Amino acid sequence: MKTSSLVLSFLPLVAFSVLARFLPSGNIGVAGLVAALAALLALVISRPAWPPKIISAASFVLFAVFAVLGFSLGRRDDSWLAKWGGAGVGIILGLMILMLLPVMPFTEQFAREQVPRSAWGSPTFRRVNLVLSAAWGAAITLLGCSRLIAAALHEHHAIEVIFGLVLPVLILVRMVGFSRTYPDRVRRDSAAA
């Protein structure tokens, strides 16, 4: 699986989280619009174009809703949405990924770009994608919870930096590494057995 394609699919979440945190109050619509456009870009450049990647389509809808809300709410509601929205989108996307596991692990769409069609039905292919998708779902949910703690304790700068920036970056770096190494490890273990 191309890790770069997978990371690109999470770019809207990262863009929204960063912009929601650092743009001045009253700009959550801008953050939502930028993230929706990033998700649309991920959809457009994704190959094959059909069916669309689940994560990119869900991100587009979610961030488009945030953009509409941000541009239509008053400044007070917009500030609330900016404070809690960065955390909320991580939790929403993470739980969505976990709920889709029985239907189609979202990483399967990315893996099918690299794996021959004859292997798509294999137990190893299915197991690798279930584990990767479950790990990503849990990591994104954890990232959202970490951002929630940062938002709740924003008056404590060190805690906000740790939970709002350091821990999310560590989670994403760990997941990129895991996504690169786990499929090869399973293939080696299967070959050895």
Phi, psi and omega in degrees: 000138177284114180294328181297321177294320179294315179296320178302326181290340177263358179302320177300320178297315180295313180301313181297314182300315181293312182293320179298328181281320191254342176289151178297156179308141180097005183242023180295331176298321178295315179300316178296319180294314178300316180294320178296320178294323176295320177293320177296318177300316178299323178293317185291318184273354180292137177235132354290154183289333181233137354289153180294153177294130183304313185294321180289319178295316179295320178297318180300312181297312182300313183284332173295321176297316177298321179297313180298314179298316182298322181279343184254342181278161173286167184301321181294314178293324179296320178296319178298315181296322178295318183294314187261344184295321179300322178285318184299319183293325177296316179295316180298310181295319179298314179293324177298317178300316180294321180292333180278352182309312181291335182274300176200114175302131188297333180290341180300323179297323179285321181294326181296339177290337186247340187255137178301147182305327182297338182266351185300329182268359184289148178300325180294314179301315181294315181297316180301315182287327174296315181293313180298315181294319178296319180295316178295318178299314179295319181295317181291322176296316177298319177300315178298318178295321177298317177294328177296317177297317179298319180293321182290328183248033186298339179286344176261097189304315182297317179295319179298319179294316181297309185276336182266340183230302187298306182298315177301320179295316178299320179298313182294317179298317179298318182290324176297315177298316179298319180295329178283322188264330187299313180301319179295321179297318179293318178298318178297316179296320179293320179294321179292328180283000000 
